[in-house]
Amino acid sequence: MVENTKGYAWAISAGLNAALAAISAKLFSYQVPLVLLLFQLKTFRSIRNPS
């Protein structure tokens, strides 16, 4: 019976790991365009107003 429990625990752990990886990838894909946009704005401002 203990062996079956370990199998279920492993399966649940693998499922949670996959779910968290998917969420992390989704959040990362949203952040990349935002970072690029902010970098472009910073570059544009430094070109218009050199200090």
C-alpha positions as CSV (number, residue, x, y, z in Angstrom):
1,M,0.0,0.0,0.0
2,V,2.9,2.4,0.7
3,E,4.3,1.9,-2.8
4,N,0.9,3.0,-4.3
5,T,0.9,6.1,-2.1
6,K,4.4,7.0,-3.3
7,G,3.3,6.6,-6.9
8,Y,0.4,8.9,-6.3
9,A,2.6,11.5,-4.5
10,W,5.1,11.4,-7.4
11,A,2.3,11.9,-10.0
12,I,0.8,14.8,-8.0
13,S,4.2,16.4,-7.6
14,A,5.0,16.0,-11.3
15,G,1.6,17.6,-12.2
16,L,2.1,20.5,-9.9
17,N,5.6,21.0,-11.3
18,A,4.2,21.1,-14.8
19,A,1.5,23.5,-13.9
20,L,3.9,25.9,-12.2
21,A,6.2,25.7,-15.2
22,A,3.4,26.6,-17.5
23,I,2.3,29.5,-15.3
24,S,5.9,30.7,-15.1
25,A,6.3,30.6,-18.9
26,K,3.1,32.5,-19.4
27,L,4.1,35.2,-17.0
28,F,7.6,35.4,-18.6
29,S,6.0,35.8,-22.1
30,Y,4.0,38.8,-20.9
31,Q,7.0,40.4,-19.3
32,V,9.3,40.2,-22.3
33,P,7.4,42.7,-24.5
34,L,7.0,45.0,-21.5
35,V,10.7,45.1,-20.9
36,L,11.4,45.7,-24.5
37,L,8.9,48.6,-24.6
38,L,10.4,50.2,-21.5
39,F,13.9,49.9,-22.9
40,Q,12.7,51.6,-26.2
41,L,11.1,54.4,-24.2
42,K,14.2,55.0,-22.2
43,T,16.3,55.0,-25.3
44,F,13.9,57.4,-27.1
45,R,14.0,59.8,-24.1
46,S,17.8,59.8,-24.0
47,I,18.0,60.5,-27.7
48,R,15.5,63.4,-27.4
49,N,17.0,64.9,-24.2
50,P,20.7,64.1,-24.0
51,S,22.2,65.0,-20.7
